[in-house]
Amino acid sequence: MPVYDQVKQALQDILAPEIQALKGELRRLDERIFAMEAKVEGTKNELLAEIKRLDEKTEARFREMDARFKEMETKLAALDEKFEARFRELDSKFEGLRHEVRTVLEIRERLAALEAKVGITRP
């Protein structure tokens, strides 16, 4: 047997079992990787489901808050209308009072002028 064949046979005798052992180890590592990938995928799906649930819950709360804000806007608009009506009413009453005060002042001035003509003095 030539030296080349002897070296080749020796390498095969030494390396072949190691290569087979490495192949077996690679298969085990592949299986572990696939198991980890499956576990990660399962966790990812659980997280996505939880995120979706929280998103739906948050969206429902936002809709609820939006409805409450619209209700409050409606109530505030009604109060605003009531206040505006009341302010117009009070403004109208004050205008009437202003007119009466002007009339009273005119009457007082006329009375003072008349008293001065007649000669009546007030203490």
Legacy VTK file of the C-alpha trace (Angstrom):
# vtk DataFile Version 3.0
C-alpha trace
ASCII
DATASET POLYDATA
POINTS 123 float
0.000 0.000 0.000
1.494 3.308 -0.978
2.066 5.991 1.656
-0.686 8.161 0.278
-3.247 5.420 0.720
-1.948 4.676 4.208
-2.176 8.341 5.236
-5.622 8.549 3.653
-6.770 5.426 5.501
-5.281 6.678 8.781
-7.016 10.028 8.396
-10.289 8.307 7.570
-9.918 6.021 10.548
-9.209 8.967 12.851
-11.331 11.689 11.293
-14.349 9.704 10.128
-15.630 8.999 13.666
-14.965 12.616 14.624
-16.792 13.852 11.525
-19.720 11.534 12.322
-19.734 12.783 15.911
-19.693 16.393 14.647
-22.567 15.615 12.256
-24.529 14.187 15.159
-23.743 17.254 17.270
-24.812 19.516 14.377
-28.128 17.626 14.121
-28.675 18.072 17.856
-27.818 21.770 17.564
-30.189 22.114 14.601
-32.948 20.466 16.653
-32.266 22.811 19.570
-32.275 25.807 17.212
-35.595 24.680 15.702
-37.008 24.181 19.203
-35.819 27.639 20.229
-37.260 29.154 17.053
-40.590 27.483 17.785
-40.478 28.759 21.357
-39.598 32.284 20.178
-42.380 32.136 17.584
-44.847 31.016 20.258
-43.757 33.818 22.575
-43.975 36.292 19.705
-47.523 35.148 18.931
-48.484 35.451 22.605
-47.032 38.956 22.721
-48.807 39.954 19.519
-52.089 38.620 20.914
-51.555 40.573 24.147
-50.666 43.727 22.221
-53.805 43.303 20.117
-55.925 42.811 23.254
-54.429 45.898 24.894
-54.858 47.878 21.683
-58.531 46.921 21.507
-58.982 47.772 25.190
-57.261 51.138 24.702
-59.323 51.847 21.597
-62.526 51.075 23.518
-61.441 53.451 26.307
-60.678 56.174 23.765
-64.132 55.731 22.210
-65.677 55.912 25.686
-63.706 59.059 26.539
-64.610 60.597 23.183
-68.295 59.957 23.877
-67.940 61.555 27.320
-66.166 64.583 25.871
-68.917 65.016 23.278
-71.514 64.759 26.047
-69.633 67.404 28.056
-69.350 69.641 24.976
-73.109 69.383 24.491
-73.748 70.239 28.138
-71.293 73.145 28.021
-72.909 74.456 24.847
-76.305 74.327 26.560
-74.903 76.164 29.596
-73.288 78.713 27.313
-76.635 79.346 25.633
-78.325 79.736 29.037
-75.656 82.177 30.210
-75.888 84.161 26.968
-79.678 84.376 27.317
-79.355 85.421 30.952
-76.707 88.042 30.084
-78.955 89.457 27.342
-81.838 89.570 29.829
-79.695 91.325 32.440
-78.312 93.711 29.832
-81.860 94.579 28.826
-82.812 95.191 32.476
-79.723 97.366 33.024
-80.592 99.353 29.910
-84.060 99.914 31.362
-82.506 100.992 34.662
-80.142 103.366 32.838
-83.104 104.933 31.114
-84.935 105.302 34.432
-81.856 106.824 36.107
-81.540 109.337 33.223
-85.196 110.171 33.605
-84.815 110.617 37.385
-81.755 112.849 36.848
-83.622 114.959 34.293
-86.568 115.282 36.678
-84.184 116.253 39.477
-82.524 118.894 37.296
-85.909 120.270 36.268
-87.084 120.248 39.876
-83.896 122.041 40.982
-84.393 124.630 38.211
-88.052 125.075 39.188
-87.157 125.406 42.864
-84.547 128.006 41.962
-87.174 129.990 40.005
-89.648 129.774 42.821
-87.022 130.437 45.438
-87.172 127.223 47.409
-83.905 126.183 48.980
-83.103 122.749 50.304
-80.993 122.112 53.381
LINES 1 124
123 0 1 2 3 4 5 6 7 8 9 10 11 12 13 14 15 16 17 18 19 20 21 22 23 24 25 26 27 28 29 30 31 32 33 34 35 36 37 38 39 40 41 42 43 44 45 46 47 48 49 50 51 52 53 54 55 56 57 58 59 60 61 62 63 64 65 66 67 68 69 70 71 72 73 74 75 76 77 78 79 80 81 82 83 84 85 86 87 88 89 90 91 92 93 94 95 96 97 98 99 100 101 102 103 104 105 106 107 108 109 110 111 112 113 114 115 116 117 118 119 120 121 122
